[in-house]
Amino acid sequence: MLNKPTFDYVIVGGGTAGCVLATRLSERAGVSVLLLEEGGANRNPLMRVPMACLKALDSRTMCTVYRSESEPGLDDACPEVPRGRGLGGSSSVNGMMFVRGDPRDFDEWAAMGCDGWAYEDVLPAFKKIECYTQGDPRVRGADGPINIRRFRSEPLCQLFVEAVQQAGYPYNEDYNGHSQEGVSWTQHNVFPGRAGRSSALTGYLEPVLERNNLAVETGASVTRIVLDGDRAVGVAYQQRGQAREVCARAEVIVCAGAVRTPQLLMLSGIGNPLDLEPQDIPVQLALPGVGQNLQDHFGSFVQHRCLQPVTLTRHLGLAGMSRAIVEYLCHGEGLLSHWPTQAVAFLKTEENLERPDMQVLFAPILRQPGGSSTSRNRSDASGYCISWCQLRPMSSGRVWLRSADPKAAPRIRHNYLEHAADRQFHRRAIEVARQLHAQPAFESFRGEEISPGIGCSTAEAMDAHIRHTGHTHYHCAGTARMGHDELAVVDPKLRVHGLAQLRVADAAIMPRIVGANTHAASLMIGERAAALLLE
């Protein structure tokens, strides 16, 4: 690769972890960093408005929307798999919930052979991320780049917090503190006022774009990692119709996400020969775990009509939205300044569990059948919804190649509900949601159960409800997992097994998905990767 542009570090993917890495690596003088992002710059000011993320998942400029292969557990449906596109990645389009995970999630990683990833190991990285002044300073950060706020403006959310406690579960002031269990006010990564969404782009990358040792290229679609024997020496990519190559003196770091990262490794000849050979891709390194272990959070909901005009539908219509726009533009507050899930609970569906297995979300608005949280699936009827996801599913899937053409979408199958324990969990979850709906706090507001309806009482009916209304929480992880066994792709220092100068640093490295929204953990992975590289 003589006479090619050369940098010390080449980062593939300008998503959550990629923005963190580009920022931290370029802090060191004398180190040159190139960040390559397939999408655009994501500078549309509308997308900084928190409530606008209802539209972001529908945007083909801000999201790449893959589609799963037919899912046997969902009556052969092919659900969409949207992933953030452009700088900031999914942190620029997600629901902005900041949830680390239970401390024991990371101790479990360490117990699986991932030395250096126990809770005490990752805690400094989490604290470095956060700007949150309401927590215990022993476990929370107060001056990091990601601003975190709580909102308590929706009256029905207050009733949900009361109802969970009436059902016998504890109140938890800070689920990102010493313990995750209980009901809490949701922590969102949002700046005060009109600054809006606090993402990996706005918090990390944008403030450092003028650094002389940092180059950022958008519209750069990486097609393969360039190898020289057992060493990664650069990447090839397409940009504005031109084929380009760039060299890496020190390392290539892949941060393309749990779908694109395994696809890129396989396109480069790194993966299971059984996946590569049908596409006539020469095997450079046999790693059978590439693309395996796909995990995601999956859930459904129970919802009721509301007898009083206190749901978010009161804001719909020209008058309501006009007031919301004026309130946001003038004061940076009101409906548009936050995401509607202001209350959340982490609960155990069985008393003998060591940590919560169910995340429960409350929204003062109804979902349409089909379960997607995008705007086209919101109902205009007045009601409220208790939804959930299973934090640690037993079922897992995989990502594999459809074609050797880098422009072709990979094949994805989640195998949702394949494991009997997952189906049993969701039956219990329906019962828990109904228990919460039935509490005295909702007495004056609770109308009929719209979905699944009181007729849904048998295991068969519950299973059918989950199959028909179940939905992803957009938390794909695990497809290039960390560890030492034969299906591990990277070691605990995130180095790809069998190759020098190549690492992976994104949600794909999770050996087991965290019991939480994956954004905070992806930021942490970016911080940990930077620290490992700069040691």
C-alpha positions as CSV (number, residue, x, y, z in Angstrom):
1,M,0.0,0.0,0.0
2,L,2.8,2.4,-0.9
3,N,1.9,6.0,-1.6
4,K,-1.5,5.6,0.1
5,P,-2.8,8.0,2.8
6,T,-1.5,6.8,6.1
7,F,-2.8,7.3,9.7
8,D,-1.8,5.7,13.0
9,Y,-5.4,4.6,13.7
10,V,-8.2,4.0,11.2
11,I,-11.6,3.7,12.7
12,V,-14.4,2.0,10.7
13,G,-17.7,3.4,11.7
14,G,-18.7,6.7,13.2
15,G,-21.4,5.4,15.5
16,T,-21.5,5.4,19.3
17,A,-18.2,3.7,20.0
18,G,-16.5,5.1,17.0
19,C,-17.1,8.7,18.0
20,V,-15.7,8.0,21.5
21,L,-12.6,6.3,20.1
22,A,-11.9,9.1,17.6
23,T,-12.2,11.7,20.3
24,R,-10.1,9.9,22.9
25,L,-7.3,8.7,20.5
26,S,-6.9,12.2,19.0
27,E,-6.4,13.7,22.5
28,R,-2.8,12.4,22.3
29,A,-0.5,14.7,20.4
30,G,1.5,13.1,17.6
31,V,-1.2,10.5,17.0
32,S,-3.1,10.7,13.7
33,V,-6.7,9.3,13.5
34,L,-9.0,8.7,10.6
35,L,-12.7,8.1,11.2
36,L,-14.6,6.6,8.2
37,E,-18.4,6.8,8.3
38,E,-20.7,5.4,5.6
39,G,-23.6,7.8,6.3
40,G,-23.7,11.6,6.5
41,A,-22.8,14.2,9.0
42,N,-26.2,14.2,10.8
43,R,-26.4,17.9,11.2
44,N,-30.1,18.3,10.6
45,P,-31.2,20.5,13.6
46,L,-34.6,18.8,13.7
47,M,-32.9,15.5,14.7
48,R,-31.5,17.2,17.9
49,V,-35.1,17.7,19.1
50,P,-35.6,14.8,21.5
51,M,-39.2,13.9,20.4
52,A,-38.1,14.0,16.8
53,C,-36.6,10.5,17.2
54,L,-40.1,9.3,16.5
55,K,-39.4,10.3,12.9
56,A,-35.7,9.4,12.9
57,L,-36.3,5.6,12.6
58,D,-38.4,6.3,9.5
59,S,-35.6,8.3,7.9
60,R,-33.5,6.4,5.3
61,T,-30.8,9.1,5.6
62,M,-30.4,8.6,9.4
63,C,-31.1,4.8,9.5
64,T,-30.1,1.8,7.5
65,V,-33.1,-0.5,7.7
66,Y,-32.3,-4.2,7.4
67,R,-35.0,-6.8,7.4
68,S,-34.7,-10.1,9.2
69,E,-35.1,-13.5,7.5
70,S,-38.5,-15.0,8.3
71,E,-38.7,-15.7,12.1
72,P,-40.3,-19.0,12.9
73,G,-41.2,-17.8,16.4
74,L,-43.1,-14.8,15.0
75,D,-45.2,-16.8,12.5
76,D,-42.6,-16.3,9.8
77,A,-42.8,-12.5,10.0
78,C,-39.7,-10.6,8.8
79,P,-39.3,-7.7,11.2
80,E,-37.3,-4.6,10.4
81,V,-33.8,-4.1,11.9
82,P,-33.1,-0.3,11.8
83,R,-29.5,0.8,12.7
84,G,-28.3,4.3,13.1
85,R,-26.6,5.7,10.0
86,G,-24.3,8.7,9.9
87,L,-22.1,10.3,12.6
88,G,-23.3,9.3,16.0
89,G,-24.9,6.1,14.7
90,S,-27.8,4.8,16.7
91,S,-27.0,7.4,19.5
92,S,-28.3,10.0,17.0
93,V,-31.7,8.3,16.5
94,N,-32.4,6.2,19.7
95,G,-34.9,6.9,22.6
96,M,-32.1,8.5,24.6
97,M,-32.6,6.3,27.6
98,F,-29.3,6.1,29.6
99,V,-29.1,2.7,31.3
100,R,-25.8,1.1,32.2
101,G,-27.0,-2.4,33.2
102,D,-26.9,-4.3,36.4
103,P,-23.4,-4.4,38.0
104,R,-23.6,-8.2,37.9
105,D,-23.9,-8.1,34.1
106,F,-20.3,-7.1,33.9
107,D,-19.1,-9.4,36.6
108,E,-20.7,-12.1,34.5
109,W,-18.5,-11.1,31.5
110,A,-15.5,-11.4,33.7
111,A,-16.7,-14.9,34.9
112,M,-16.9,-15.9,31.2
113,G,-13.2,-15.3,30.9
114,C,-13.2,-11.6,29.9
115,D,-10.6,-10.3,32.4
116,G,-10.7,-6.6,32.9
117,W,-14.5,-6.2,32.2
118,A,-15.9,-6.8,35.7
119,Y,-18.0,-4.0,37.2
120,E,-15.2,-2.5,39.1
121,D,-13.1,-2.5,35.9
122,V,-15.7,-0.7,33.8
123,L,-17.0,1.7,36.4
124,P,-14.3,4.3,35.8
125,A,-15.3,4.4,32.1
126,F,-19.0,4.9,32.9
127,K,-18.1,7.7,35.3
128,K,-15.9,9.3,32.6
129,I,-18.9,9.3,30.2
130,E,-21.5,10.9,32.5
131,C,-22.5,14.4,33.4
132,Y,-25.1,13.6,36.1
133,T,-25.1,15.5,39.3
134,Q,-27.9,13.8,41.2
135,G,-26.2,10.5,41.9
136,D,-23.7,9.1,44.4
137,P,-20.3,10.4,43.3
138,R,-18.8,7.1,44.3
139,V,-20.5,5.4,41.3
140,R,-21.7,8.3,39.1
141,G,-19.8,10.8,37.0
142,A,-20.6,14.5,37.1
143,D,-18.4,16.2,34.4
144,G,-18.4,13.8,31.4
145,P,-19.5,14.6,27.8
146,I,-22.9,13.0,27.9
147,N,-25.5,15.1,29.8
148,I,-28.1,13.1,31.6
149,R,-31.5,14.5,32.8
150,R,-34.7,13.2,34.4
151,F,-38.2,14.4,33.4
152,R,-41.3,14.2,35.6
153,S,-43.9,16.2,33.6
154,E,-46.4,13.5,32.6
155,P,-49.1,12.8,35.3
156,L,-49.7,9.2,34.3
157,C,-46.0,8.4,34.7
158,Q,-46.3,9.5,38.3
159,L,-49.2,7.1,38.7
160,F,-47.1,4.3,37.2
161,V,-44.3,4.9,39.8
162,E,-46.9,4.7,42.5
163,A,-48.6,1.6,41.0
164,V,-45.3,-0.4,40.9
165,Q,-44.7,0.3,44.5
166,Q,-48.3,-0.6,45.4
167,A,-47.6,-4.0,43.7
168,G,-44.8,-4.6,46.2
169,Y,-41.8,-3.6,44.2
170,P,-39.2,-1.1,45.6
171,Y,-38.6,2.5,44.5
172,N,-35.1,3.1,43.2
173,E,-33.7,6.7,43.1
174,D,-30.9,5.7,40.7
175,Y,-31.0,2.5,38.7
176,N,-27.5,3.3,37.4
177,G,-26.2,3.5,40.9
178,H,-25.5,0.6,43.4
179,S,-28.6,-1.5,42.3
180,Q,-30.7,-1.7,39.3
181,E,-33.9,-3.2,40.8
182,G,-37.1,-1.2,41.3
183,V,-39.1,1.6,39.7
184,S,-37.4,4.9,38.8
185,W,-37.7,8.1,36.8
186,T,-36.0,7.5,33.5
187,Q,-32.6,9.0,32.9
188,H,-32.3,10.5,29.4
189,N,-29.2,11.7,27.7
190,V,-30.5,15.2,26.8
191,F,-28.9,18.6,27.2
192,P,-30.9,21.3,28.9
193,G,-33.0,23.7,26.8
194,R,-32.9,23.7,23.0
195,A,-29.5,21.9,22.8
196,G,-31.5,18.7,22.8
197,R,-30.1,15.2,22.3
198,S,-26.8,14.5,24.0
199,S,-25.3,11.8,21.7
200,A,-21.9,10.5,20.9
201,L,-21.8,13.0,18.0
202,T,-22.9,16.1,20.0
203,G,-21.1,15.1,23.3
204,Y,-17.9,13.6,22.0
205,L,-17.1,14.2,18.3
206,E,-18.4,17.7,17.4
207,P,-16.4,19.6,20.0
208,V,-13.1,18.1,18.6
209,L,-13.7,18.2,14.9
210,E,-11.1,21.0,14.5
211,R,-8.2,18.9,15.8
212,N,-5.4,18.8,13.3
213,N,-4.7,15.2,14.0
214,L,-8.3,14.0,13.4
215,A,-9.8,13.4,9.9
216,V,-13.4,12.5,9.5
217,E,-14.7,11.2,6.2
218,T,-18.4,10.7,5.6
219,G,-20.0,8.9,2.7
220,A,-17.2,6.4,3.0
221,S,-18.4,2.8,2.7
222,V,-15.7,0.4,3.8
223,T,-15.6,-2.7,1.6
224,R,-12.9,-4.8,3.2
225,I,-10.0,-4.8,5.7
226,V,-6.7,-5.0,3.9
227,L,-4.5,-7.8,5.3
228,D,-0.8,-8.5,4.9
229,G,-0.5,-12.0,6.1
230,D,-1.7,-12.1,9.7
231,R,-1.7,-8.3,10.1
232,A,-4.3,-5.7,9.3
233,V,-2.6,-2.8,7.4
234,G,-5.5,-0.7,6.2
235,V,-9.0,-0.6,4.7
236,A,-10.5,-0.3,1.2
237,Y,-13.6,1.9,0.8
238,Q,-15.9,3.5,-1.7
239,Q,-16.5,7.3,-1.6
240,R,-18.4,9.3,-4.1
241,G,-18.1,6.6,-6.7
242,Q,-14.3,6.2,-6.2
243,A,-12.4,3.2,-4.9
244,R,-9.9,4.3,-2.2
245,E,-7.5,2.7,0.2
246,V,-5.9,4.0,3.4
247,C,-3.1,2.6,5.5
248,A,-3.0,2.1,9.3
249,R,0.4,2.3,11.0
250,A,-0.8,1.1,14.3
251,E,-4.3,-0.4,14.3
252,V,-7.6,-0.8,12.4
253,I,-10.5,-0.6,14.8
254,V,-13.9,-1.8,13.5
255,C,-16.8,0.0,15.2
256,A,-19.5,-0.7,12.6
257,G,-22.1,-2.2,14.9
258,A,-23.5,-5.7,15.6
259,V,-24.8,-6.1,12.0
260,R,-22.2,-4.4,9.9
261,T,-19.1,-5.4,11.8
262,P,-19.5,-9.2,11.2
263,Q,-20.5,-8.5,7.6
264,L,-17.3,-6.5,7.1
265,L,-15.1,-9.2,8.7
266,M,-16.7,-11.9,6.5
267,L,-16.2,-9.7,3.3
268,S,-12.5,-9.5,4.3
269,G,-12.2,-13.3,4.5
270,I,-12.5,-13.5,8.3
271,G,-15.2,-15.9,9.5
272,N,-16.6,-19.3,9.2
273,P,-15.5,-21.0,6.0
274,L,-19.0,-22.4,5.7
275,D,-20.3,-18.8,5.4
276,L,-17.4,-17.6,3.1
277,E,-17.0,-20.4,0.6
278,P,-20.6,-20.2,-0.9
279,Q,-19.8,-16.5,-1.7
280,D,-16.4,-17.5,-3.3
281,I,-14.6,-15.3,-0.7
282,P,-11.1,-16.7,0.0
283,V,-10.6,-17.6,3.7
284,Q,-8.0,-15.4,5.2
285,L,-8.7,-16.5,8.8
286,A,-11.1,-19.1,10.0
287,L,-13.1,-17.7,12.9
288,P,-16.4,-19.7,13.2
289,G,-17.9,-17.3,15.8
290,V,-18.1,-14.3,13.4
291,G,-21.8,-13.4,13.1
292,Q,-22.9,-16.0,15.7
293,N,-24.4,-15.1,19.1
294,L,-26.8,-12.4,17.8
295,Q,-28.8,-11.2,20.8
296,D,-31.5,-8.6,21.1
297,H,-34.1,-7.4,23.6
298,F,-37.6,-8.4,22.6
299,G,-40.9,-7.6,24.2
300,S,-44.6,-6.7,24.0
301,F,-47.2,-4.7,25.9
302,V,-50.5,-4.6,27.7
303,Q,-52.5,-1.4,27.3
304,H,-55.8,0.3,28.5
305,R,-58.0,3.1,27.4
306,C,-57.7,6.2,29.6
307,L,-60.9,7.7,31.1
308,Q,-59.4,11.2,31.6
309,P,-57.7,13.5,29.1
310,V,-54.2,13.3,30.4
311,T,-52.4,11.1,27.8
312,L,-50.1,12.5,25.1
313,T,-53.1,12.6,22.7
314,R,-54.0,15.9,24.3
315,H,-51.0,17.4,22.5
316,L,-52.1,16.1,19.1
317,G,-53.8,18.3,16.5
318,L,-52.8,21.7,15.2
319,A,-53.4,23.6,18.5
320,G,-51.6,21.1,20.7
321,M,-48.6,20.8,18.5
322,S,-48.4,24.5,17.9
323,R,-48.2,25.1,21.7
324,A,-45.5,22.4,22.0
325,I,-43.4,23.9,19.2
326,V,-43.6,27.4,20.8
327,E,-42.8,26.1,24.2
328,Y,-39.7,24.3,22.9
329,L,-38.5,27.1,20.7
330,C,-38.9,29.7,23.5
331,H,-37.9,27.7,26.6
332,G,-36.5,24.4,25.4
333,E,-39.1,22.6,27.5
334,G,-42.4,20.8,27.1
335,L,-43.5,17.9,25.0
336,L,-40.7,18.1,22.4
337,S,-37.9,18.3,24.9
338,H,-38.1,14.7,26.1
339,W,-39.0,11.2,25.2
340,P,-42.4,10.0,26.6
341,T,-41.1,7.0,28.6
342,Q,-40.4,9.1,31.7
343,A,-40.8,6.1,34.1
344,V,-39.1,2.7,34.0
345,A,-38.9,-0.3,36.3
346,F,-36.4,-3.2,36.5
347,L,-38.3,-6.1,38.0
348,K,-37.8,-9.8,38.8
349,T,-40.5,-12.0,37.4
350,E,-39.5,-14.7,39.9
351,E,-38.4,-14.0,43.5
352,N,-35.4,-16.3,43.4
353,L,-33.6,-14.4,40.6
354,E,-30.4,-12.7,41.6
355,R,-31.1,-9.6,39.4
356,P,-34.0,-8.2,37.4
357,D,-35.0,-10.0,34.2
358,M,-37.7,-7.6,33.0
359,Q,-37.4,-4.0,31.9
360,V,-40.9,-2.3,32.1
361,L,-41.5,0.9,30.3
362,F,-44.5,3.2,30.8
363,A,-45.8,5.4,28.0
364,P,-48.9,7.7,28.3
365,I,-50.0,6.8,24.7
366,L,-51.1,3.7,22.9
367,R,-49.2,1.5,20.5
368,Q,-50.8,0.1,17.4
369,P,-50.7,-3.7,16.8
370,G,-47.3,-4.6,15.4
371,G,-45.5,-3.0,18.3
372,S,-43.1,-0.7,16.5
373,S,-42.2,2.5,18.4
374,T,-42.0,4.6,15.2
375,S,-44.5,7.4,14.6
376,R,-46.5,5.6,12.0
377,N,-47.5,3.0,14.6
378,R,-48.7,5.4,17.3
379,S,-52.4,5.4,17.9
380,D,-54.5,8.6,18.2
381,A,-56.9,6.9,20.7
382,S,-56.5,8.0,24.4
383,G,-54.8,5.4,26.5
384,Y,-51.6,4.2,28.2
385,C,-49.3,1.4,27.7
386,I,-47.1,-0.8,29.9
387,S,-44.5,-2.5,27.7
388,W,-41.5,-4.6,28.5
389,C,-38.5,-6.5,27.2
390,Q,-36.7,-9.6,28.4
391,L,-33.3,-8.5,29.6
392,R,-31.4,-11.8,29.1
393,P,-33.1,-13.9,26.4
394,M,-31.9,-17.4,26.0
395,S,-32.6,-17.5,22.2
396,S,-29.9,-16.2,19.9
397,G,-29.5,-15.8,16.2
398,R,-26.8,-14.9,13.7
399,V,-25.7,-12.6,10.9
400,W,-24.3,-14.0,7.6
401,L,-23.6,-13.0,4.1
402,R,-26.2,-12.7,1.4
403,S,-23.6,-11.9,-1.2
404,A,-20.0,-11.0,-1.7
405,D,-21.2,-7.6,-2.9
406,P,-20.5,-5.1,0.0
407,K,-23.6,-3.2,-1.0
408,A,-25.9,-6.2,-0.4
409,A,-27.5,-6.3,3.0
410,P,-26.5,-9.2,5.1
411,R,-28.9,-11.9,6.2
412,I,-30.1,-11.7,9.8
413,R,-32.2,-14.1,11.9
414,H,-32.8,-13.5,15.5
415,N,-34.6,-16.7,16.4
416,Y,-36.9,-14.8,18.7
417,L,-38.9,-17.0,21.1
418,E,-37.0,-20.1,20.0
419,H,-36.2,-21.1,23.5
420,A,-39.1,-22.4,25.7
421,A,-37.8,-20.3,28.7
422,D,-38.3,-17.1,26.6
423,R,-41.9,-18.0,25.8
424,Q,-42.5,-18.7,29.5
425,F,-41.0,-15.4,30.5
426,H,-43.3,-13.4,28.2
427,R,-46.4,-15.2,29.7
428,R,-45.2,-14.1,33.2
429,A,-44.6,-10.6,31.8
430,I,-48.2,-10.3,30.7
431,E,-49.3,-11.2,34.2
432,V,-46.9,-8.6,35.7
433,A,-48.1,-5.9,33.4
434,R,-51.7,-6.7,34.3
435,Q,-50.9,-6.6,38.0
436,L,-49.4,-3.1,37.6
437,H,-52.4,-1.9,35.6
438,A,-54.7,-3.2,38.3
439,Q,-53.2,-1.1,41.1
440,P,-55.2,1.6,43.0
441,A,-53.1,4.4,41.5
442,F,-54.8,3.9,38.1
443,E,-58.4,3.5,39.5
444,S,-59.8,6.8,38.2
445,F,-58.1,6.5,34.9
446,R,-58.3,2.8,33.9
447,G,-60.6,2.0,31.1
448,E,-61.0,-1.3,29.2
449,E,-57.9,-3.4,28.4
450,I,-57.5,-2.9,24.7
451,S,-54.6,-5.2,24.1
452,P,-54.4,-8.1,24.4
453,G,-57.9,-8.0,25.9
454,I,-59.4,-9.8,28.9
455,G,-60.1,-12.8,26.7
456,C,-56.4,-13.5,26.5
457,S,-56.0,-15.8,29.5
458,T,-54.6,-19.1,28.3
459,A,-50.9,-19.9,27.5
460,E,-51.9,-20.4,23.9
461,A,-53.6,-17.0,23.7
462,M,-50.7,-15.3,25.4
463,D,-48.2,-16.9,23.1
464,A,-50.3,-15.7,20.1
465,H,-50.3,-12.1,21.5
466,I,-46.5,-12.1,21.9
467,R,-46.0,-13.5,18.4
468,H,-48.3,-10.9,16.8
469,T,-47.4,-7.8,18.8
470,G,-43.8,-8.6,19.9
471,H,-41.2,-6.1,18.8
472,T,-37.5,-5.5,18.9
473,H,-36.0,-2.8,21.2
474,Y,-33.3,-2.2,18.6
475,H,-30.5,-3.6,20.9
476,C,-28.5,-6.0,18.6
477,A,-25.3,-7.2,20.2
478,G,-22.9,-10.1,20.5
479,T,-21.9,-11.0,16.9
480,A,-18.2,-10.7,17.4
481,R,-18.1,-11.7,21.0
482,M,-15.2,-11.4,23.5
483,G,-13.7,-14.5,25.1
484,H,-11.3,-17.3,24.7
485,D,-13.4,-20.3,23.5
486,E,-13.7,-21.5,19.9
487,L,-16.5,-19.1,19.1
488,A,-14.9,-16.0,20.5
489,V,-13.9,-13.4,17.9
490,V,-11.9,-11.0,20.1
491,D,-9.8,-11.3,23.2
492,P,-10.4,-9.2,26.4
493,K,-8.2,-6.5,24.9
494,L,-10.6,-6.5,21.9
495,R,-7.9,-7.9,19.5
496,V,-9.3,-10.2,16.8
497,H,-8.0,-13.7,17.5
498,G,-5.2,-14.7,15.1
499,L,-4.6,-11.2,13.6
500,A,-2.4,-8.4,14.6
501,Q,-3.4,-4.7,14.5
502,L,-7.1,-5.4,14.2
503,R,-9.7,-4.8,16.9
504,V,-13.4,-4.6,17.3
505,A,-15.0,-2.1,19.6
506,D,-18.8,-1.9,19.6
507,A,-21.8,-3.8,20.9
508,A,-20.8,-6.8,18.8
509,I,-18.1,-7.7,21.4
510,M,-20.6,-8.3,24.2
511,P,-20.3,-12.0,25.3
512,R,-23.8,-11.6,26.7
513,I,-26.1,-8.7,26.1
514,V,-26.3,-6.3,29.0
515,G,-29.7,-6.1,30.9
516,A,-30.2,-2.6,29.7
517,N,-30.5,-0.3,26.7
518,T,-27.2,-0.9,24.9
519,H,-26.2,2.8,24.3
520,A,-24.5,3.4,27.6
521,A,-22.6,0.2,27.4
522,S,-21.5,1.0,23.9
523,L,-20.1,4.3,25.0
524,M,-18.3,2.4,27.8
525,I,-16.8,0.0,25.3
526,G,-15.5,2.9,23.3
527,E,-13.9,4.4,26.4
528,R,-12.3,1.0,27.4
529,A,-11.0,0.4,23.9
530,A,-9.4,3.8,23.8
531,A,-7.8,3.2,27.2
532,L,-6.5,-0.2,26.0
533,L,-5.0,1.3,22.8
534,L,-3.3,4.2,24.6
535,E,-1.8,2.1,27.4
